[in-house]
Amino acid sequence: MNSQVTSLKANEAVNWFQKRLKNAANYGVTSEECKMFEIFITSTLADVDLKKQITNTVLPTFFENLISRKVDKQTIDAQATIIRLFLKYYGGTCNQFKSILDKFTSKVLSECFNEDNIVFKVTKYLALIPQCGGRGQQGINHAEAWTNQFNDYLYSANYFLNQLYTNVNFFVGTDVTDQYEGKFNISVFNLTELAKMTPKERYEKLTSVFIFFNTAMQSMLLSMFSTVKHLDSNKVIQFALSTMSVTSEKLNATIITEDVIALDSVLWKLHSSAIKTISALIKCFGRILIPQGTLICRILLQSLKMTHFNSSNSQYGTTRSKLQQRVLTYQVLCSWQSVAGSQSSLELFSESLTSGILFDIKFDKPSLNLVVDKQTGNKKRKSGALNQKIMDQRDTIVMHDYHANHTVCNEAHKTLQLFLNTLSSNLKVLQFKIFQSTIMGLLLEVIKCQRPNDYPLPYYNDLCRHNLYKSLLAVIISPHSQCITHTTIALRVFTFGTTDRNEKIKEVCRSSLSELEHIIRPRNDTLFYPLENEIEIPPCAHNTIPENKTHFLNEIVEDFTLTNPLKGIKDVNTENVHPKTILQPSLDMSNNKTHVLKEITEDSSTPIKAKELKTINTENVQPNTISLSAQNVIQENETNFSNKTVENPTLPTDVKELNNLNTDTVQSNKVIESMDADNSMDSSSGDELPIQNDEEEENYTDMLNDFIDSD
């Protein structure tokens, strides 16, 4: 019973699928239907019965109808989409229909070569042809077939590149013979008619064929494949360098002919196609291309330089010519920086990249100058001549397109943000300052405008302003080590940005304010508090100064066991204390050192634990190093230590008193800090003069305020 249900289910599913394929071939296929077909085909891979039915019935019927009857372009588009699905999931079975597939490809390219959408879908399924047939051991057959087909496409692209640059004297291409030796059948392109064409038609035809082979290589690099792809990336990079070696500037320097003019008109298409191939190579190999990073950057910067030459004479508020190549170049630069990061080698070309980005994010406004001739003698000024001058200048101003060049401006900002986040420290100081002033100046112009129509172009476009605020954030959070970060100004600019008419701009300004909040007010304390600049700590005292402390005295407490309970500690004698010094711990005893004399009385009771106060050394401590905490607790003309209470639950009694510490013959202006930070200070009378530390306290307070302000 189960076998009958399974067979019935397989038959019904296959019948449904054949009807859907027939409808798709007759009426075309949409993107939703293509997804439905892909889901159905992937679900049949796990079902043995369905897979057999599709292999034995659906595939032969479909491929036989490919060339049996004449169809329109809509049907060809649908057939190309379904072929890619069959090659992707039933590649081994489709090998028996390879001859039919070659005939269909030749037919489509000869009839629909001018349809870019159909040609692109043809290249998508051509990229999967190498996985037709058996895989071999570890997929060696598929890998070898893929490498051979890619090298053949690369050879064909080089061949047609030489045909395009054959009249350029300074071009040095690869060693390609005049006779085509590739495996791909180029007769489908009808190249025999090239001799009868005009120079413009001939170059357009060769350019379309060149772009086709580049698109085929890009599809092979970007498509999923059953095994690892093997190719020589240096050959692809050298091919792109050869394509970019011919520029409009060099062509204009040669003798102008019809061929030169025709080549110059299609040159941006050749460069864009080569850059797309480099982009596909980056996405396919990733960080493996880091050793070739210098060559990749040279190709991309050459493209920016060439498009800068072509667009330098454009007027304000008008769309520049050949922007597609420039936008594409910025997109590939973003891809390369995202892959390689700080190892992208872009710091070697920072000057060219800086000039290119500034050219695309800031556009100079035209100005109307009123020229008034000076009046000489009693001769009256002729108003007609003056009005004519004003009219002449007014005629040079055109109506602005408020969204002109917004695409290239957005891509330039994205490239700048990635460049600052990865390589801001490698920029020159002047370059970073130029970026700072340019971005801040543009935002200040936007803020002071009363109406959106007054915004500097193309920042009337909301997306351009959005990226402009994000560039400001990149300048602040990725600063240069030798430049001042204008955090305060940026806070005010982002605050003004929260009132923008666009909701996305408001959102990015609020998020930027929250990020800057953590910069001006860190979440945690800093690791090291600052010391006074005038203090010079001797090397011998470095080990005694604890980190993250503003005072120099720290009690070191150790536990030890006494044989008898503690009765008391006798007085501490201080002699020959130098003026304005602070006691430091030491193990040596000398005449110029204060020391602690300890006397412990013994008793026959049980041992207890007590705390030992180590001696304090004041040797080699520089003057004027009294900390603020010590000055606040020291009263004028009083240096007395209070009683210390030690609590220990192990003692028979709860409280043990330590005898008072006596200080004798302390000279004027002498300060002795407490040996324990927890001790409380009591005042006692003395004969010394009052201690004058008001000026030092004010200086210390001023320096601390300056440090807080600087943060």
C-alpha positions as CSV (number, residue, x, y, z in Angstrom):
1,M,0.0,0.0,0.0
2,N,2.8,2.4,0.9
3,S,4.6,1.7,-2.4
4,Q,1.3,2.5,-4.3
5,V,0.9,5.8,-2.4
6,T,4.5,6.7,-3.1
7,S,4.3,5.9,-6.8
8,L,1.0,7.8,-7.1
9,K,2.5,10.8,-5.3
10,A,5.5,10.7,-7.6
11,N,3.4,10.6,-10.7
12,E,1.2,13.4,-9.6
13,A,4.1,15.6,-8.7
14,V,5.9,14.9,-12.0
15,N,2.7,15.7,-14.0
16,W,2.3,18.9,-12.1
17,F,5.9,19.9,-12.6
18,Q,5.7,19.2,-16.4
19,K,2.6,21.3,-16.7
20,R,4.3,24.2,-14.9
21,L,7.3,23.9,-17.1
22,K,5.2,24.0,-20.2
23,N,3.4,27.1,-19.0
24,A,6.7,28.7,-18.2
25,A,8.0,28.0,-21.6
26,N,5.0,29.4,-23.3
27,Y,4.3,32.5,-21.1
28,G,7.6,33.1,-19.3
29,V,8.6,32.6,-15.7
30,T,8.6,35.2,-12.9
31,S,11.1,35.4,-10.1
32,E,8.5,33.8,-7.7
33,E,7.9,30.9,-10.0
34,C,11.7,30.4,-10.4
35,K,12.0,30.2,-6.6
36,M,9.1,27.7,-6.5
37,F,10.8,25.6,-9.2
38,E,14.1,25.7,-7.2
39,I,12.3,24.6,-4.0
40,F,10.6,21.7,-5.8
41,I,13.8,20.5,-7.4
42,T,15.8,20.6,-4.2
43,S,13.0,18.6,-2.5
44,T,13.2,15.9,-5.1
45,L,16.9,15.2,-4.4
46,A,16.0,13.3,-1.2
47,D,13.1,11.4,-2.8
48,V,14.5,8.5,-4.9
49,D,11.2,7.9,-6.9
50,L,10.7,11.6,-7.8
51,K,14.4,11.9,-8.8
52,K,14.0,8.9,-11.1
53,Q,10.9,10.3,-12.7
54,I,12.5,13.7,-13.3
55,T,15.7,12.1,-14.7
56,N,13.9,9.7,-17.0
57,T,10.9,11.9,-18.1
58,V,11.2,15.6,-17.3
59,L,14.8,16.3,-18.3
60,P,14.7,14.6,-21.8
61,T,11.4,16.2,-22.6
62,F,12.6,19.7,-21.6
63,F,15.9,19.6,-23.5
64,E,14.3,18.1,-26.7
65,N,11.9,21.1,-26.8
66,L,14.7,23.6,-26.5
67,I,15.6,23.7,-30.2
68,S,12.6,21.9,-31.7
69,R,10.5,25.0,-32.3
70,K,10.9,28.7,-32.7
71,V,10.2,30.8,-29.6
72,D,10.1,34.4,-28.6
73,K,12.5,36.3,-26.3
74,Q,10.3,35.9,-23.3
75,T,10.3,32.1,-23.7
76,I,14.1,32.1,-24.2
77,D,14.5,34.1,-21.0
78,A,12.4,31.5,-19.1
79,Q,14.3,28.6,-20.6
80,A,17.7,30.0,-19.6
81,T,16.5,30.3,-16.0
82,I,15.3,26.7,-15.9
83,I,18.5,25.4,-17.5
84,R,20.5,27.0,-14.7
85,L,18.4,25.2,-12.1
86,F,18.8,21.8,-13.8
87,L,22.5,22.3,-14.2
88,K,22.8,23.3,-10.6
89,Y,21.0,20.2,-9.1
90,Y,21.2,17.6,-11.9
91,G,24.5,18.4,-13.4
92,G,25.7,14.8,-13.7
93,T,22.5,13.8,-15.7
94,C,22.6,16.9,-17.9
95,N,25.9,15.8,-19.4
96,Q,24.1,13.7,-22.0
97,F,22.3,16.8,-23.3
98,K,25.4,18.9,-23.6
99,S,25.3,19.0,-27.4
100,I,21.7,20.2,-27.3
101,L,22.8,22.8,-24.8
102,D,25.6,24.1,-27.0
103,K,23.2,24.5,-30.0
104,F,20.7,26.4,-27.8
105,T,23.6,28.7,-26.6
106,S,24.7,29.4,-30.1
107,K,21.1,30.1,-31.1
108,V,20.5,32.5,-28.3
109,L,23.7,34.5,-28.7
110,S,23.2,34.9,-32.4
111,E,19.6,36.0,-32.1
112,C,19.5,37.9,-28.8
113,F,23.0,39.2,-28.3
114,N,21.7,42.7,-27.9
115,E,19.4,41.7,-25.0
116,D,21.6,42.2,-21.9
117,N,19.2,40.4,-19.6
118,I,19.2,37.2,-21.7
119,V,22.9,37.3,-22.3
120,F,23.5,37.6,-18.5
121,K,21.4,34.5,-17.8
122,V,23.2,32.6,-20.5
123,T,26.5,33.4,-18.7
124,K,25.0,32.2,-15.4
125,Y,24.3,28.7,-16.7
126,L,27.5,28.6,-18.7
127,A,29.4,28.9,-15.4
128,L,27.8,25.6,-14.3
129,I,28.6,23.6,-17.4
130,P,32.0,22.3,-16.0
131,Q,30.1,20.3,-13.3
132,C,28.3,18.2,-15.9
133,G,29.3,14.6,-15.9
134,G,31.1,12.6,-13.2
135,R,33.0,14.3,-10.4
136,G,35.9,11.9,-10.4
137,Q,38.1,11.3,-7.3
138,Q,37.6,14.3,-4.9
139,G,35.9,16.3,-7.8
140,I,39.1,16.4,-9.9
141,N,37.1,16.2,-13.2
142,H,34.9,19.2,-12.3
143,A,37.9,21.2,-11.0
144,E,39.9,20.6,-14.2
145,A,37.0,21.4,-16.4
146,W,36.3,24.7,-14.5
147,T,39.9,25.8,-14.8
148,N,40.1,25.0,-18.5
149,Q,36.9,26.9,-19.3
150,F,37.9,29.9,-17.2
151,N,41.3,30.1,-19.0
152,D,39.5,29.9,-22.3
153,Y,37.3,32.8,-21.5
154,L,40.3,34.8,-20.2
155,Y,42.2,34.1,-23.5
156,S,39.1,35.2,-25.5
157,A,38.9,38.5,-23.5
158,N,42.6,39.2,-24.1
159,Y,42.1,38.5,-27.8
160,F,39.3,41.0,-28.3
161,L,41.1,43.5,-26.1
162,N,44.0,43.4,-28.6
163,Q,41.5,43.8,-31.4
164,L,40.2,47.0,-29.7
165,Y,43.6,48.5,-29.0
166,T,45.2,47.5,-32.3
167,N,45.4,51.1,-33.5
168,V,46.9,52.4,-30.2
169,N,50.7,52.7,-30.6
170,F,51.5,52.9,-26.8
171,F,49.5,49.8,-25.9
172,V,51.6,46.7,-24.9
173,G,49.3,43.7,-24.5
174,T,49.7,40.0,-23.9
175,D,51.2,37.7,-26.4
176,V,48.1,36.9,-28.4
177,T,48.2,35.9,-32.0
178,D,46.0,37.6,-34.6
179,Q,44.4,34.2,-35.3
180,Y,41.8,33.2,-32.7
181,E,42.8,29.9,-31.0
182,G,40.2,29.6,-28.3
183,K,37.7,26.8,-27.8
184,F,34.6,29.0,-27.7
185,N,32.7,29.3,-31.0
186,I,33.0,33.0,-31.8
187,S,31.2,32.6,-35.1
188,V,27.9,33.2,-33.2
189,F,28.9,36.9,-32.9
190,N,28.8,37.4,-36.7
191,L,32.3,39.0,-36.7
192,T,32.7,38.6,-40.5
193,E,30.8,41.8,-41.0
194,L,33.3,43.9,-39.1
195,A,35.1,45.0,-42.2
196,K,31.9,46.5,-43.6
197,M,31.1,48.5,-40.5
198,T,32.0,52.1,-39.7
199,P,34.6,52.7,-36.9
200,K,31.9,53.5,-34.4
201,E,29.9,50.3,-35.1
202,R,33.0,48.2,-35.2
203,Y,34.2,49.3,-31.8
204,E,30.7,48.9,-30.3
205,K,30.5,45.3,-31.6
206,L,34.0,44.4,-30.3
207,T,33.2,46.0,-27.0
208,S,30.0,44.0,-26.6
209,V,31.9,40.7,-27.3
210,F,34.6,41.8,-24.8
211,I,32.0,42.5,-22.1
212,F,30.4,39.1,-22.8
213,F,33.6,37.2,-21.9
214,N,34.2,39.4,-18.9
215,T,30.7,38.7,-17.7
216,A,31.2,35.0,-18.2
217,M,34.4,35.1,-16.1
218,Q,32.5,37.1,-13.4
219,S,29.7,34.5,-13.3
220,M,32.2,31.7,-12.9
221,L,34.0,33.4,-10.1
222,L,30.8,34.3,-8.2
223,S,28.7,31.1,-8.7
224,M,28.6,28.2,-6.3
225,F,30.6,25.2,-7.5
226,S,30.9,21.6,-6.4
227,T,34.7,21.7,-5.9
228,V,37.5,24.2,-5.1
229,K,38.2,26.6,-7.9
230,H,41.8,26.8,-9.2
231,L,43.1,29.7,-11.3
232,D,46.1,32.1,-11.5
233,S,44.9,35.4,-10.0
234,N,48.0,37.2,-11.4
235,K,46.8,36.6,-15.0
236,V,43.4,38.2,-14.2
237,I,45.1,41.2,-12.5
238,Q,47.5,41.7,-15.5
239,F,44.5,41.5,-17.8
240,A,42.8,44.3,-15.9
241,L,46.1,46.4,-15.9
242,S,46.3,46.0,-19.6
243,T,42.7,47.2,-20.0
244,M,43.3,50.2,-17.8
245,S,46.6,51.2,-19.4
246,V,44.8,53.1,-22.2
247,T,43.1,56.3,-21.0
248,S,41.3,59.2,-22.6
249,E,44.1,61.5,-21.6
250,K,46.6,59.4,-23.5
251,L,44.3,59.1,-26.5
252,N,43.8,62.8,-26.7
253,A,47.6,63.3,-26.8
254,T,47.9,61.1,-30.0
255,I,46.8,61.9,-33.5
256,I,43.0,62.2,-33.6
257,T,41.4,59.8,-36.0
258,E,38.0,58.2,-36.4
259,D,39.3,55.1,-34.7
260,V,40.6,57.1,-31.7
261,I,37.3,59.0,-31.3
262,A,35.3,55.7,-31.6
263,L,37.6,54.0,-29.0
264,D,37.4,56.9,-26.6
265,S,33.6,56.7,-26.7
266,V,33.6,53.1,-25.5
267,L,36.6,53.2,-23.3
268,W,34.7,53.7,-20.0
269,K,32.7,50.5,-20.8
270,L,35.9,48.5,-21.2
271,H,37.3,49.9,-17.9
272,S,34.1,49.2,-16.1
273,S,34.0,45.6,-17.3
274,A,37.6,45.0,-16.1
275,I,36.8,46.6,-12.7
276,K,33.8,44.3,-12.3
277,T,36.1,41.3,-13.0
278,I,38.4,42.5,-10.2
279,S,35.4,42.9,-7.9
280,A,34.4,39.3,-8.6
281,L,38.0,38.1,-8.0
282,I,38.0,39.9,-4.6
283,K,34.7,38.3,-3.6
284,C,35.9,34.9,-4.7
285,F,39.4,34.8,-3.1
286,G,39.1,37.3,-0.3
287,R,42.2,37.8,1.8
288,I,44.3,35.5,-0.4
289,L,44.7,38.5,-2.7
290,I,46.5,40.6,0.0
291,P,50.0,40.1,-1.6
292,Q,48.5,41.5,-4.8
293,G,47.0,44.5,-2.9
294,T,49.3,47.1,-4.4
295,L,48.3,46.1,-8.0
296,I,44.6,46.1,-7.1
297,C,44.8,49.6,-5.6
298,R,46.7,50.8,-8.6
299,I,44.0,49.6,-10.9
300,L,41.2,51.3,-8.9
301,L,43.1,54.5,-8.4
302,Q,43.9,54.6,-12.1
303,S,40.1,54.4,-12.7
304,L,39.4,57.3,-10.3
305,K,42.1,59.4,-11.9
306,M,40.7,58.8,-15.4
307,T,37.2,59.7,-14.5
308,H,38.4,62.8,-12.6
309,F,40.0,64.0,-15.9
310,N,36.7,63.5,-17.7
311,S,34.6,65.3,-15.1
312,S,36.8,68.2,-14.2
313,N,35.0,70.6,-16.5
314,S,31.4,69.9,-15.3
315,Q,29.2,72.7,-14.0
316,Y,27.7,73.0,-10.5
317,G,24.3,71.3,-10.2
318,T,24.7,69.2,-13.4
319,T,25.3,65.5,-13.7
320,R,28.9,64.6,-14.6
321,S,29.7,62.4,-17.5
322,K,30.7,58.7,-17.2
323,L,29.7,58.5,-13.5
324,Q,29.0,54.8,-13.8
325,Q,32.7,53.9,-13.8
326,R,33.4,56.2,-10.9
327,V,30.6,54.8,-8.8
328,L,31.7,51.3,-9.6
329,T,35.2,52.1,-8.6
330,Y,34.1,53.3,-5.1
331,Q,32.1,50.2,-4.6
332,V,35.0,47.9,-5.4
333,L,37.2,50.1,-3.1
334,C,34.7,49.5,-0.3
335,S,34.7,45.7,-1.0
336,W,38.5,45.6,-1.0
337,Q,38.8,47.5,2.3
338,S,36.1,45.3,3.9
339,V,38.1,42.2,2.9
340,A,41.7,43.3,3.5
341,G,41.2,45.9,6.3
342,S,44.4,47.7,7.3
343,Q,46.3,45.4,4.9
344,S,44.7,46.8,1.8
345,S,47.8,48.9,0.8
346,L,45.6,51.9,0.3
347,E,47.9,54.0,2.5
348,L,50.4,54.0,-0.4
349,F,47.9,55.8,-2.5
350,S,46.5,58.1,0.2
351,E,47.1,61.3,-1.7
352,S,45.3,60.2,-4.9
353,L,42.4,58.8,-2.9
354,T,42.1,62.0,-0.8
355,S,41.9,64.2,-3.9
356,G,39.4,61.9,-5.5
357,I,37.1,61.7,-2.5
358,L,37.3,65.5,-1.9
359,F,36.4,66.0,-5.6
360,D,33.1,64.0,-5.1
361,I,31.9,65.2,-1.7
362,K,32.4,68.9,-2.1
363,F,31.1,70.9,-5.1
364,D,32.0,74.6,-5.4
365,K,29.1,76.9,-5.8
366,P,29.2,79.4,-8.7
367,S,29.2,83.1,-7.8
368,L,27.8,86.2,-9.5
369,N,30.3,89.1,-9.5
370,L,29.1,92.6,-9.9
371,V,31.7,94.6,-11.8
372,V,31.4,98.3,-11.5
373,D,33.7,100.6,-13.5
374,K,35.2,103.5,-11.7
375,Q,33.8,106.8,-12.7
376,T,36.4,109.3,-14.0
377,G,35.8,113.0,-13.9
378,N,32.2,114.3,-14.5
379,K,31.5,111.6,-17.1
380,K,28.2,109.8,-16.2
381,R,28.1,106.0,-16.0
382,K,26.1,104.3,-18.7
383,S,23.6,102.1,-17.2
384,G,23.1,100.1,-20.3
385,A,26.7,98.8,-20.4
386,L,26.5,97.8,-16.7
387,N,23.3,95.9,-17.2
388,Q,24.7,94.1,-20.2
389,K,27.6,92.8,-18.0
390,I,25.2,91.6,-15.4
391,M,23.1,89.8,-18.1
392,D,26.2,88.1,-19.5
393,Q,27.1,86.7,-16.1
394,R,23.5,85.6,-15.4
395,D,23.3,83.6,-18.7
396,T,26.2,81.4,-17.5
397,I,24.2,80.2,-14.5
398,V,22.0,77.2,-15.3
399,M,19.1,75.7,-13.4
400,H,20.3,73.3,-10.8
401,D,19.4,69.6,-10.5
402,Y,19.2,69.1,-6.8
403,H,19.8,65.4,-7.0
404,A,22.7,65.6,-9.5
405,N,25.8,63.5,-8.6
406,H,24.2,62.1,-5.4
407,T,25.1,58.5,-6.2
408,V,28.9,59.2,-6.5
409,C,28.7,61.4,-3.4
410,N,27.2,58.6,-1.4
411,E,29.8,56.1,-2.5
412,A,32.6,58.5,-1.9
413,H,31.4,59.0,1.7
414,K,31.1,55.2,2.3
415,T,34.7,54.8,1.0
416,L,35.9,57.6,3.3
417,Q,34.2,56.1,6.3
418,L,35.9,52.7,5.8
419,F,39.2,54.4,5.0
420,L,39.2,56.4,8.3
421,N,38.1,53.4,10.4
422,T,41.0,51.3,9.1
423,L,43.8,53.6,8.1
424,S,43.3,57.0,9.8
425,S,46.5,56.7,11.8
426,N,48.5,56.1,8.5
427,L,47.2,59.4,7.0
428,K,49.4,62.5,6.9
429,V,48.4,65.2,9.3
430,L,47.5,67.6,6.6
431,Q,45.3,65.0,4.8
432,F,43.3,64.3,8.0
433,K,42.9,68.0,8.8
434,I,41.5,68.5,5.3
435,F,38.9,65.8,5.8
436,Q,38.1,67.3,9.2
437,S,37.6,70.9,7.8
438,T,35.7,69.8,4.7
439,I,33.2,67.6,6.5
440,M,32.7,70.1,9.3
441,G,32.4,73.0,6.9
442,L,29.8,71.2,4.8
443,L,27.7,70.4,7.9
444,L,27.9,74.0,9.1
445,E,26.7,75.2,5.8
446,V,23.8,72.7,6.0
447,I,22.9,73.8,9.5
448,K,22.9,77.6,8.7
449,C,20.6,77.2,5.7
450,Q,17.0,78.4,6.3
451,R,15.5,76.3,3.5
452,P,16.4,72.9,2.1
453,N,16.8,74.5,-1.4
454,D,19.7,76.4,0.0
455,Y,21.7,73.3,0.9
456,P,25.0,72.8,-0.9
457,L,24.5,70.3,-3.7
458,P,24.0,67.4,-3.7
459,Y,23.2,67.5,0.0
460,Y,19.6,68.4,-0.8
461,N,19.4,64.6,-1.2
462,D,18.6,63.0,2.2
463,L,20.9,60.0,1.7
464,C,23.8,62.4,1.0
465,R,23.2,64.2,4.3
466,H,22.8,60.9,6.0
467,N,26.3,59.8,4.9
468,L,27.8,63.2,5.6
469,Y,26.8,62.8,9.3
470,K,28.2,59.3,9.3
471,S,31.5,60.6,7.9
472,L,31.7,63.1,10.8
473,L,31.2,60.3,13.3
474,A,34.0,58.4,11.6
475,V,36.3,61.4,11.9
476,I,35.6,61.6,15.6
477,I,35.8,58.0,16.7
478,S,38.8,57.3,14.4
479,P,41.0,60.3,15.1
480,H,44.6,61.0,14.1
481,S,47.2,60.8,16.8
482,Q,48.6,64.2,16.0
483,C,45.4,66.1,15.4
484,I,42.8,67.7,17.7
485,T,39.5,65.9,17.8
486,H,36.6,68.4,17.7
487,T,34.4,66.4,19.9
488,T,32.6,69.4,21.4
489,I,31.7,70.9,18.0
490,A,30.6,67.5,16.8
491,L,28.2,67.2,19.7
492,R,26.6,70.5,18.8
493,V,26.4,69.5,15.1
494,F,24.7,66.2,15.9
495,T,22.3,68.0,18.2
496,F,21.3,70.2,15.3
497,G,21.0,67.1,13.1
498,T,18.3,65.7,15.4
499,T,16.0,68.5,14.0
500,D,16.5,67.4,10.4
501,R,13.4,66.7,8.3
502,N,14.4,63.1,7.5
503,E,13.8,60.5,10.1
504,K,16.9,58.4,9.2
505,I,19.1,61.4,9.7
506,K,17.6,62.0,13.1
507,E,18.2,58.4,14.0
508,V,21.9,58.5,13.0
509,C,22.4,61.7,14.9
510,R,20.9,60.3,18.1
511,S,23.0,57.2,17.8
512,S,26.1,59.3,17.2
513,L,25.4,61.3,20.3
514,S,25.1,58.2,22.4
515,E,28.4,57.0,21.0
516,L,30.1,60.3,21.8
517,E,28.6,60.2,25.3
518,H,30.9,57.3,26.1
519,I,33.9,59.2,24.8
520,I,33.4,62.3,26.9
521,R,32.1,60.3,29.9
522,P,33.7,56.9,30.0
523,R,31.7,54.1,31.6
524,N,34.6,53.1,33.9
525,D,37.4,55.0,35.6
526,T,40.7,55.4,33.8
527,L,43.5,53.1,34.7
528,F,46.0,55.7,35.8
529,Y,45.2,59.1,37.4
530,P,47.4,61.9,36.3
531,L,50.3,63.3,38.3
532,E,51.6,66.8,38.4
533,N,53.9,67.6,35.4
534,E,56.5,69.2,37.7
535,I,57.0,66.0,39.8
536,E,60.0,63.9,38.9
537,I,59.9,60.6,40.7
538,P,63.3,59.0,41.3
539,P,63.9,55.5,40.0
540,C,64.3,54.0,43.5
541,A,60.8,55.2,44.4
542,H,59.0,53.7,41.4
543,N,58.5,50.4,43.1
544,T,56.9,52.0,46.1
545,I,54.3,54.0,44.2
546,P,51.2,52.0,43.7
547,E,49.3,52.2,40.4
548,N,46.0,54.1,40.3
549,K,46.7,56.0,43.5
550,T,47.2,59.7,44.1
551,H,49.1,59.3,47.4
552,F,52.5,57.9,48.0
553,L,52.0,56.2,51.3
554,N,50.3,52.9,51.6
555,E,50.3,50.6,54.5
556,I,51.4,47.1,53.9
557,V,49.6,44.8,56.2
558,E,50.7,41.3,56.8
559,D,49.3,38.7,59.2
560,F,51.6,36.9,61.5
561,T,51.3,34.9,64.7
562,L,52.3,36.1,68.1
563,T,53.0,33.8,71.0
564,N,51.4,36.1,73.4
565,P,48.6,38.7,73.2
566,L,49.4,42.2,72.2
567,K,49.7,44.6,75.1
568,G,50.8,47.8,73.4
569,I,53.2,49.5,71.0
570,K,55.5,52.1,72.4
571,D,55.9,55.6,71.2
572,V,57.3,56.3,67.8
573,N,60.3,58.7,67.7
574,T,60.8,61.0,64.8
575,E,64.1,62.9,64.5
576,N,65.7,65.0,61.8
577,V,62.7,65.1,59.5
578,H,63.5,67.3,56.5
579,P,61.1,70.1,55.5
580,K,58.2,69.2,53.1
581,T,59.0,65.5,52.9
582,I,56.8,62.4,53.0
583,L,57.7,59.2,54.7
584,Q,58.3,56.2,52.5
585,P,58.7,52.5,53.4
586,S,62.2,51.1,53.6
587,L,64.2,48.4,55.3
588,D,67.3,50.4,56.0
589,M,67.9,52.4,59.2
590,S,70.1,55.5,59.2
591,N,70.5,58.8,61.0
592,N,68.3,60.7,58.4
593,K,65.5,58.1,58.5
594,T,62.5,57.8,60.8
595,H,62.0,54.4,62.2
596,V,59.4,52.6,64.3
597,L,60.5,51.0,67.5
598,K,58.3,48.2,68.5
599,E,58.2,46.5,71.8
600,I,55.9,43.6,72.3
601,T,55.4,42.4,75.9
602,E,55.1,38.7,76.3
603,D,52.4,36.8,78.1
604,S,51.6,33.2,78.7
605,S,48.2,33.3,77.0
606,T,47.4,31.5,73.8
607,P,48.8,32.8,70.4
608,I,46.8,35.4,68.5
609,K,47.1,37.1,65.1
610,A,48.0,40.8,64.9
611,K,49.0,43.2,62.2
612,E,52.5,44.5,61.7
613,L,53.2,48.0,60.7
614,K,56.3,48.2,58.5
615,T,58.9,51.0,58.8
616,I,58.6,54.0,56.5
617,N,61.4,55.4,54.5
618,T,61.7,59.0,53.4
619,E,64.9,58.8,51.5
620,N,65.2,60.5,48.1
621,V,61.7,62.0,48.0
622,Q,61.6,65.2,46.1
623,P,60.0,68.3,47.7
624,N,56.6,69.7,46.9
625,T,55.1,66.2,46.7
626,I,52.4,66.4,49.4
627,S,49.2,64.9,48.2
628,L,45.9,66.6,48.6
629,S,44.5,63.9,50.9
630,A,47.3,64.5,53.4
631,Q,46.9,68.3,53.3
632,N,43.2,68.2,54.1
633,V,43.6,66.3,57.3
634,I,46.6,68.1,58.7
635,Q,45.6,71.0,60.9
636,E,47.7,74.1,61.2
637,N,50.7,73.7,63.6
638,E,49.5,70.3,64.7
639,T,51.0,67.0,63.9
640,N,49.6,64.4,66.3
641,F,48.6,60.8,65.8
642,S,45.5,59.4,67.3
643,N,44.9,56.2,69.0
644,K,44.3,53.2,66.7
645,T,41.8,50.6,67.6
646,V,42.3,47.1,66.6
647,E,39.4,44.7,66.5
648,N,40.0,41.0,66.6
649,P,37.3,38.5,67.6
650,T,39.9,36.0,68.7
651,L,41.1,38.1,71.6
652,P,39.6,37.7,75.0
653,T,38.6,41.4,75.1
654,D,37.0,43.2,72.2
655,V,39.3,46.2,72.1
656,K,43.0,46.6,72.4
657,E,44.6,50.0,72.5
658,L,47.8,51.1,71.1
659,N,49.7,53.8,72.9
660,N,49.8,57.2,71.5
661,L,52.6,58.1,69.1
662,N,54.7,61.0,70.2
663,T,56.4,63.5,67.9
664,D,59.2,65.5,69.3
665,T,61.3,68.4,67.9
666,V,59.5,68.6,64.6
667,Q,60.7,71.7,62.8
668,S,58.5,74.2,61.1
669,N,56.8,73.5,57.8
670,K,57.3,69.7,58.3
671,V,54.6,67.2,57.5
672,I,54.4,63.6,58.6
673,E,51.7,61.6,56.8
674,S,49.8,58.9,58.6
675,M,51.1,55.3,58.3
676,D,47.6,54.0,57.9
677,A,45.0,55.5,55.6
678,D,42.3,54.3,57.9
679,N,43.7,56.2,60.9
680,S,41.7,59.2,62.1
681,M,43.7,62.4,62.9
682,D,43.3,64.4,66.2
683,S,44.7,67.8,66.7
684,S,47.2,68.6,69.5
685,S,48.9,71.8,70.4
686,G,52.5,72.6,69.6
687,D,55.0,75.4,69.5
688,E,55.6,75.3,65.7
689,L,54.4,78.0,63.3
690,P,51.4,77.4,61.1
691,I,51.9,75.4,57.9
692,Q,51.4,77.5,54.7
693,N,50.1,75.3,51.9
694,D,47.4,77.6,50.4
695,E,49.4,78.3,47.2
696,E,50.3,74.7,46.6
697,E,46.7,73.6,47.1
698,E,45.5,76.2,44.6
699,N,48.1,75.2,42.0
700,Y,47.1,71.5,42.4
701,T,43.4,72.3,42.1
702,D,44.0,74.4,38.9
703,M,46.0,71.6,37.3
704,L,43.3,69.1,38.1
705,N,40.6,71.3,36.6
706,D,42.7,71.8,33.5
707,F,43.0,68.0,33.1
708,I,39.3,67.5,33.5
709,D,38.6,70.3,31.0
710,S,40.9,68.7,28.5
711,D,39.0,65.4,28.6
